[in-house]
Amino acid sequence: MKKNLETICIHGGWKAGKGEPQQLPIYQSTTFKYETSEQMARLFDLEDEGYFYTRLANPTNDAVARKIAALEGGVGAVLTSSGQAANFYAIFNICSAGDHFITSNAIYGGTYNLFGVTMKKLGIECTFVDPEWDDERIEREFRPNTKCFFGETISNPGGKVFDIERFALMAHRHGVPLVVDNTFATPINCRPFEWGCDIVTHSTTKYMDGHATQVGGCIVDSGNFDWEAHAERFPGLTTPDDSYHGLVYTKAFGRAAYCTKLVSQLMRDLGSIPAPQNSFLLNLGLETLHLRMKQHCSNAQQVAEWLEKNEQVSWVNYCGLPSNKYYALGQKYLPNGSCGVIAFGLKGTREDAIRFMDNLDFISIVTHVADARTCVLHPASHTHRQLSDEQLREAGIAPDLVRLSVGIENVDDIIADLDQAIRKM
Ligand SMILES: *Cc1c(COP(=O)(O)O)cnc(C)c1O
């Protein structure tokens, strides 16, 4: 039976049989037992399916991966130990030393470093493009060794909305898949596969968990990209893997080729799996994702509108505001709401912004977003504190920028806390 997202949030991935636990069990075990040597041998010869070692597969992790795959409408998903690992694996699964990929420059800082610094050391080159450039200018960056295009549905912390359909068409014109980090929107507010995206990634640390309990990530494959049609570009998927019985992933696994390669090669060798205990916590978060996203968005909309009218506030960036540059794209891709993260500036100096934050009552100062609790971060005095005002502007961060992640408390209380902190500033 085809189910709606709210039902998948609750029931996806795990179905209890007769006398089995109603809630997803935590299989906190490294390994799984067999009765005979023959049974174990058949697993290694790929003649039989079954669990044997948690680095390769674990029932708790698999159930949560199935739920996220169903929410995104994909054919398969793989959980990772962090969002960073998810973005790395998503790219590294189709890029090797000597290859190249293109990314939007409106992406999370951690991903920016991963792509621009660390992957470069592995011999993988990345070109950063401004999604606001016209098609012709961006398409000039495609090379014969380009393997994918990357973007974020809603960028962290810039709040820019990525034109998924436009970039899916562009990537496909050049025979490569589009990879989208859907962390901030979540599948409740946007399902990138419906717009032609091929692979979705998540930091499940954020809204999917929603309670700041675990760091995790996920990669979801739509199963739609035709690797065989571009076989020479993706030899890892379309030629025999000597480290895996000489199997050709696309031939042996069809639409499951990408995820199977990711697990049987990258997880096997690099091993960034989540603990089953963490997947259990993530699953509890997923059970209420649809309810929380609604409240995050409705609260953030009201807070953004209130900030926009406040005398002490110099600017507000939230794509739900009709005055916002990304309002139209937001209406197209996120008609039911975007997310709870707002960026705004306060009139005054860096010190005024610091005083504002110190005046807050229950709104907390943390290096985290997308939590049930409302929280703030001031990059100029926290994550980027070593930079001068001028260096900050060069990095695209206004010295007065406050990142506000609106939680699911009562919105009047959130506004009252902001109001008293601004007044005392
Ligand atoms: C936080 C974040 C990441 C990194 O995820 P971690 O779970 O912290 O490793 C990647 N992409 C986006 C959009 C994020 O917000």
The ligand as an SDF file (V2000), in Angstrom:
LIG
                    3D

 15 15  0  0  0  0  0  0  0  0999 V2000
   25.5630   20.1040    9.6010 C   0  0  0  0  0  0  0  0  0  0  0  0
   25.5510   19.9430    8.1470 C   0  0  0  0  0  0  0  0  0  0  0  0
   26.4090   19.0410    7.5030 C   0  0  0  0  0  0  0  0  0  0  0  0
   27.4310   18.2330    8.2560 C   0  0  0  0  0  0  0  0  0  0  0  0
   26.7860   17.2950    9.0580 O   0  0  0  0  0  0  0  0  0  0  0  0
   27.3930   16.6820   10.4110 P   0  0  0  0  0  0  0  0  0  0  0  0
   26.3340   15.7380   10.8190 O   0  0  0  0  0  0  0  0  0  0  0  0
   27.6190   17.8130   11.3620 O   0  0  0  0  0  0  0  0  0  0  0  0
   28.6800   16.0000   10.0390 O   0  0  0  0  0  0  0  0  0  0  0  0
   26.3020   18.9070    6.1320 C   0  0  0  0  0  0  0  0  0  0  0  0
   25.4230   19.6290    5.4190 N   0  0  0  0  0  0  0  0  0  0  0  0
   24.5800   20.5190    6.0090 C   0  0  0  0  0  0  0  0  0  0  0  0
   23.6250   21.2930    5.1720 C   0  0  0  0  0  0  0  0  0  0  0  0
   24.6210   20.7100    7.3820 C   0  0  0  0  0  0  0  0  0  0  0  0
   23.7920   21.6040    7.9620 O   0  0  0  0  0  0  0  0  0  0  0  0
  1  2  1  0
  2  3  1  0
  2 14  2  0
  3  4  1  0
  3 10  2  0
  4  5  1  0
  5  6  1  0
  6  7  2  0
  6  8  1  0
  6  9  1  0
 10 11  1  0
 11 12  2  0
 12 13  1  0
 12 14  1  0
 14 15  1  0
M  END
$$$$
